């Protein structure tokens, strides 16, 4: 069992990112500090817009003169805005050129997703053995827990090897944050049968089964979209195209159902009276499906812990993203991902060696 990281846990926060900037990020940071006495924050942004936080305890401000907007192309964020709040925030996770250690254990931004991934990958680089970082987040399920899904849009086209890496990283995430030591992994497919799916999915299933048989993963098998909400497995792995469509469809469906319920209860005096009687149930339902509670997607596979908040997040949602980053850092998510990837690479190298030896023996 990996021991928790000693406090204080320091988070770097891009206070300028997202649709609302400091009007949301600062109240969220204040609420987060009140609830996490073992945390410290590095607030990054234009100092004149962060003056309200100047006297906060366990908090300091780092200046950044530029802001990556939600519609900035990746090239602008990466090449032109070198002093953006996003980039300076990510740089807090990296030791400087003089050898001074990283200033923060994790960082959070609500900025442009494509820009955040590109800048984070450029500044931090990927872990050895990881070809592409992946975006992972949690979805509520019928068991009253969460299903972690990845990738959610970082990689549109994925190989079978990439999907295996996502499974390994997702397992480390759930193990660290949810406390499940051997989380179950499902591969998203159009059916449970092994014969279904594209060639890439079939190859990925074979790699996952091999890893599962060797004890490196708890592979359940193929799962379908409804299994995400049933809670059939702790983790569901898919490529970024499918994952992003699934995420946006789910958010749209939840919003539509909420609007339908409100519309039906507002039809006339009788339905309004029924709404009053049903208010406790409606509030409980709203709480269970409130997407703000699940805000904070991890960018896995980097040499640093980067968390992405929804750009439209309010203060409560952004606070939840901070809490997820805090839990990940405290439970040494980065170390867990590294250790699982190393173990998987070593085991696969051993498998390749055994196969080569068998081939030589057969040829002889």
ABEGO torsion letter per residue (X at the ends): XBBBBBOBBBBBBBAABEAAEAAAAAAAAAAAAAABAABBBBBBEBAAAAAAAAABBGBBBBBBABBBBAABBAAAAAAABAABAAAAAAAAABBBAAGBBBABABBBBABBAAAAAAAAAAAAEBBBGBABBBBBBBBBBAAGBBBBBOBAGABABBBAAAAAAAAAAAAAAAAAAAGBABBBBBBBBABABAABEBAAAAAAAAAAAAAAAAGABBBAEBBBAAAAAAGABABBBBBAAAAAAAAAAAAAAAAAAAAAAAAAAAABAAAAAAAAAAAAAAAAAAAAABAAAABGBBBBGBAEBBBBBBAABBAAAAAAAAAAAAAAAAAGAAAAAAAAAAAAAAAAAAAAAAAAAAAAAAAX
